[in-house]
């Protein structure tokens, strides 16, 4: 019987001589639309970049003053605070969360810096450090409630937004610290309001293009966080936590700790934005509009920037493009002379389109 089995095996092997060793293969030719979807999925900042370029071209042709250096510098200055708040919001949204308290943290941090200096006589540099630390603590409180108590991010940050705004008004007694007092006694508070002048003509007074220090700070923060999110283990943990927290936890990612760190870092960025507010506006005001609008403005920049509200996909560079798109629309429509309400109308349309594109890309990736 053994000899018969051996004979059959040899006959089978000899029969395979010269046969193809390739297994069954199935080829599906991707359509141009499918390739576009794949490219957009792997390059989330592409859509906002394209929209930004089209907006620049449109307003550049629509008005002759748009491409002047002073106009472009003004756009960057106007989005400096939103861009920094957008860095905070980006981190949170990448973890599939949302932070409605970013504006309140920014305003309260600026008030704390000002009151520590003028009410208690603390040196301005130390007041700034304390304000940054307390802003980080406010963000960490959000993270603790979300990661450890397991409360929904929307509810937690909606609550802390109200709490911090109320605390801001109560603590400050609605007192505004004037720009003249800050400039005379605590110039460090308005540091980011200083500027560098480019292309100045010595023979012409007030010539050249002024760029605030705040603009350079925003660009540096975006560049640093873009590197951290894409090229460090912590950045990959942030994406993994937002994409699938259960799978990330099974893979050894400390998702709870990552969430607390993300919200704490977001709080630090908000406090930095509060410091920038003092330099940008010149005064410390508890009634600054950023407290009510900062969260909406930062979410707008994030959504238009192609960052998925479902977490795990997007780029902080896209958020920067999104903030620029809003700034370009506001400035371009103002130069054309249209009703300011058209700005809100078009930005609303862009938000809906951005979410629709994100859903389309997600279906393609699936």
C-alpha positions in Angstrom: 0.0 0.0 0.0 2.9 2.3 0.8 4.4 1.7 -2.7 1.0 2.5 -4.3 0.8 5.8 -2.4 4.3 6.7 -3.4 3.6 5.9 -7.1 0.5 8.1 -7.0 2.4 11.0 -5.4 5.2 10.7 -8.0 2.7 10.7 -10.8 1.0 13.8 -9.4 4.3 15.6 -9.0 5.3 14.8 -12.6 2.0 16.0 -13.8 2.6 19.4 -12.3 5.9 19.8 -14.2 5.8 23.0 -16.2 2.5 24.1 -14.7 2.0 27.8 -13.7 2.7 28.5 -10.1 0.5 31.7 -10.0 -2.6 31.6 -7.9 -5.9 33.1 -9.0 -5.8 36.9 -9.3 -8.6 39.4 -9.7 -7.9 42.8 -11.3 -10.2 45.7 -10.9 -9.3 48.8 -12.9 -9.8 51.8 -10.8 -11.8 54.6 -12.4 -10.5 58.2 -12.3 -13.1 59.0 -9.7 -12.0 56.2 -7.5 -8.4 57.3 -7.8 -9.5 60.9 -6.9 -11.3 59.6 -3.8 -8.2 57.6 -2.8 -6.0 60.6 -3.2 -8.3 62.9 -1.2 -8.4 60.2 1.5 -4.6 60.1 1.8 -4.2 63.9 1.4 -6.9 65.4 3.6 -5.6 69.0 3.2 -6.0 68.8 -0.6 -9.6 70.0 -0.7 -9.1 73.1 1.5 -5.9 73.9 -0.4 -7.8 73.8 -3.7 -10.6 75.9 -2.3 -8.1 78.5 -1.0 -6.3 78.8 -4.3 -9.7 79.2 -6.2 -10.8 81.9 -3.7 -7.5 83.7 -4.0 -7.7 83.7 -7.8 -11.4 84.8 -7.8 -10.9 87.8 -5.4 -7.6 88.6 -7.1 -9.4 89.1 -10.4 -12.5 90.7 -8.8 -10.6 93.5 -7.0 -7.3 95.1 -7.9 -6.4 95.7 -4.2 -6.6 92.1 -3.1 -3.0 91.0 -3.9 -1.4 93.9 -2.2 1.0 92.9 0.5 -0.8 95.0 3.1 -4.1 93.1 2.4 -2.5 89.7 2.7 -0.8 90.7 5.9 -4.1 91.9 7.3 -5.7 88.6 6.6 -3.0 86.8 8.5 -3.3 89.1 11.4 -7.1 88.6 11.5 -6.8 84.8 11.7 -3.9 84.7 14.2 -6.2 84.0 17.2 -8.5 81.7 15.3 -5.5 79.8 14.0 -4.1 79.1 17.4 -7.6 78.2 18.8 -7.8 75.9 15.7 -4.7 74.1 16.8 -6.5 73.3 20.1 -9.7 72.3 18.3 -7.8 70.1 15.8 -6.3 67.9 18.5 -9.7 67.4 20.1 -11.5 66.7 16.9 -8.9 64.2 15.8 -9.8 62.1 18.9 -13.5 62.2 17.7 -14.3 64.8 20.4 -15.3 68.5 20.3 -14.4 71.4 22.6 -17.0 74.2 23.0 -14.9 75.8 25.7 -11.9 77.0 23.8 -13.0 80.6 23.5 -14.0 80.8 27.2 -10.6 79.3 28.3 -8.8 81.9 26.1 -10.7 84.9 27.5 -10.5 83.7 31.1 -6.8 83.1 30.8 -6.2 86.6 29.4 -8.2 88.0 32.3 -6.2 86.0 34.9 -3.0 87.3 33.4 -4.2 90.9 33.6 -5.7 90.7 37.0 -2.7 88.9 38.5 -0.5 91.8 37.3 -2.7 94.8 38.1 -4.7 93.5 41.1 -2.1 91.6 43.0 1.1 93.3 41.7 2.6 90.0 40.4 5.3 90.7 37.7 3.8 90.3 34.2 6.1 87.4 33.1 5.1 85.4 36.1 1.4 86.3 35.6 1.7 85.0 32.0 3.2 81.7 33.2 0.4 81.3 35.8 -2.2 82.1 33.2 -0.7 79.5 30.8 -0.6 76.9 33.6 -4.2 77.6 34.6 -5.4 77.4 31.0 -3.7 74.0 30.8 -5.5 72.9 34.0 -8.9 74.0 32.6 -8.3 71.8 29.5 -7.1 68.9 31.7 -10.3 69.2 33.7 -12.2 68.6 30.5 -10.1 65.7 29.6 -10.5 64.1 33.0 -14.3 64.3 32.9 -14.3 62.8 29.4 -11.6 60.1 29.8 -12.2 59.0 33.4 -15.8 59.9 34.2 -16.8 58.8 30.6 -19.0 61.9 29.9 -19.7 63.0 26.3 -17.2 65.7 25.1 -20.1 67.9 23.8 -21.9 68.0 27.1 -18.7 68.4 29.2 -17.3 71.3 27.2 -20.7 72.9 26.8 -20.9 72.9 30.6 -17.4 74.2 31.2 -17.9 76.9 28.5 -20.8 78.3 30.6 -18.9 77.8 33.9 -15.7 79.5 32.7 -17.5 82.4 31.1 -19.4 83.0 34.3 -16.2 82.7 36.4 -14.6 85.1 34.0 -17.2 87.8 34.6 -17.5 87.2 38.4 -13.7 87.2 39.0 -13.0 90.3 36.8 -16.1 92.2 38.0 -16.5 93.2 34.3 -13.4 95.3 34.7 -11.5 96.1 31.5 -7.7 96.9 31.8 -6.9 99.7 29.4 -4.2 99.5 26.7 -2.5 102.6 28.1 -2.0 101.0 31.5 -0.7 97.7 30.0 1.8 99.6 27.8 3.0 101.6 30.7 3.2 99.0 33.4 3.1 95.5 31.8 4.4 95.5 28.2 5.1 91.8 28.4 1.3 91.2 28.3 1.0 92.8 24.9 4.2 91.2 23.5 2.5 89.4 20.6 1.0 92.7 19.5 4.4 94.0 18.4 5.2 93.8 14.8 8.0 93.6 12.2 7.9 96.0 9.2 8.9 94.7 5.8 9.7 96.7 2.7 9.8 100.0 4.6 10.9 103.2 2.8 13.0 105.4 5.0 11.9 108.5 3.2 8.2 107.7 3.6 6.6 107.8 7.1 4.5 104.7 8.1 5.5 102.9 4.9 6.0 99.1 4.6 4.0 96.1 5.5 3.5 95.3 9.2 3.3 91.7 10.4 2.5 91.0 14.0 4.6 88.6 16.1 1.3 86.7 16.6 1.3 85.7 13.0 4.8 84.1 13.3 3.7 82.4 16.5 0.6 80.9 14.8 2.7 79.6 11.9 5.3 78.1 14.2 2.6 76.3 16.3 1.0 74.9 13.2 4.3 73.7 11.8 5.4 72.1 15.2 2.1 70.3 15.7 2.0 69.1 12.1 5.4 67.4 12.7 4.3 66.0 16.1 1.1 64.6 14.8 2.7 62.9 11.8 6.1 61.9 12.9 5.9 61.0 16.6 4.4 58.0 18.5 2.2 60.3 20.5 0.7 61.8 17.3 0.0 58.3 16.0 -1.7 57.5 19.3 -3.9 60.6 18.9 -5.1 59.4 15.4 -5.6 55.8 16.7 -7.7 57.0 19.6 -9.9 59.0 17.3 -10.2 56.3 14.6 -11.0 53.3 16.8 -10.5 53.7 20.6 -11.3 50.0 21.4 -8.8 48.7 18.8 -6.2 51.3 20.0 -6.6 50.2 23.6 -6.2 46.5 22.6 -3.0 47.5 20.7 -1.6 49.0 23.9 -2.4 52.7 23.4 -3.3 54.4 26.7 -6.4 56.0 25.3 -7.5 57.6 28.6 -4.1 59.2 29.2 -4.0 60.4 25.6 -7.4 62.1 25.9 -6.4 63.9 29.1 -3.1 65.0 27.4 -5.0 66.2 24.3 -7.4 68.3 26.2 -4.7 69.7 28.5 -2.6 70.7 25.5 -5.7 72.2 23.9 -6.1 74.3 27.1 -2.5 75.5 26.8 -3.1 76.6 23.2 -6.2 78.4 24.3 -4.2 80.2 27.1 -1.6 81.2 24.5 -4.4 82.5 22.3 -5.6 84.5 25.3 -2.1 86.1 25.7 -2.2 86.9 22.0 -5.6 88.5 22.4 -4.1 91.0 24.8 -1.5 92.0 22.2 -3.9 91.9 19.3 -6.6 94.1 21.0 -4.3 96.0 23.3 -6.5 95.6 26.4 -7.8 92.9 28.7 -11.5 92.6 28.4 -13.7 89.9 30.0 -16.4 90.8 27.4 -14.2 90.0 24.4 -16.2 88.4 21.6 -13.8 85.4 21.4 -15.5 84.0 24.5 -18.7 83.5 22.7 -17.5 83.1 19.1 -14.1 81.4 19.5 -15.5 77.9 19.6 -17.6 78.4 16.5 -14.7 80.0 14.6 -12.3 77.3 15.5 -14.8 74.5 14.6 -15.4 76.3 11.3 -11.7 76.3 10.5 -11.4 72.7 11.4 -14.4 71.5 9.4 -13.6 73.6 6.3 -10.0 72.3 6.7 -11.0 68.8 6.0 -10.6 67.3 9.4 -13.3 64.6 10.0 -15.6 65.2 12.9 -15.7 61.4 13.3 -12.0 61.5 14.3 -8.9 59.8 13.1 -8.5 61.7 9.8 -7.3 65.1 8.9 -4.3 67.4 9.0 -3.6 70.5 11.1 -2.3 72.1 7.8 -5.8 71.7 6.5 -7.1 73.6 9.5 -4.7 76.4 8.7 -6.0 76.5 5.1 -9.5 76.5 6.5 -8.8 79.5 8.7 -7.2 81.2 5.7 -10.3 80.5 3.6 -12.5 82.3 6.1 -10.1 85.2 6.2 -9.9 85.4 2.5 -13.7 85.4 2.1 -14.2 88.1 4.7 -11.5 90.4 3.2 -12.4 89.7 -0.4 -16.1 90.3 0.0 -15.4 93.5 2.0 -13.2 94.8 -0.8 -15.8 94.0 -3.4 -18.3 95.9 -1.3 -20.9 93.2 -0.8 -23.2 92.9 2.2 -21.2 91.3 5.1 -24.0 88.7 5.6 -22.8 87.1 2.4 -19.7 86.0 4.3 -21.7 84.0 6.8 -23.9 82.6 4.0 -20.9 81.4 1.9 -19.0 80.0 5.0 -22.2 78.1 6.0 -22.3 76.6 2.5 -18.6 75.7 2.7 -19.2 73.9 6.1 -22.0 71.7 4.7 -19.9 70.9 1.5 -16.9 70.1 3.6 -18.9 67.6 5.7 -20.4 66.1 2.6 -17.0 65.7 0.9 -15.7 64.0 4.1 -18.6 61.5 4.1 -18.0 60.8 0.4 -14.3 60.2 1.0 -15.1 57.9 4.0 -17.4 55.8 1.8 -14.6 55.5 -0.8 -12.1 54.4 1.8 -14.5 51.8 3.1 
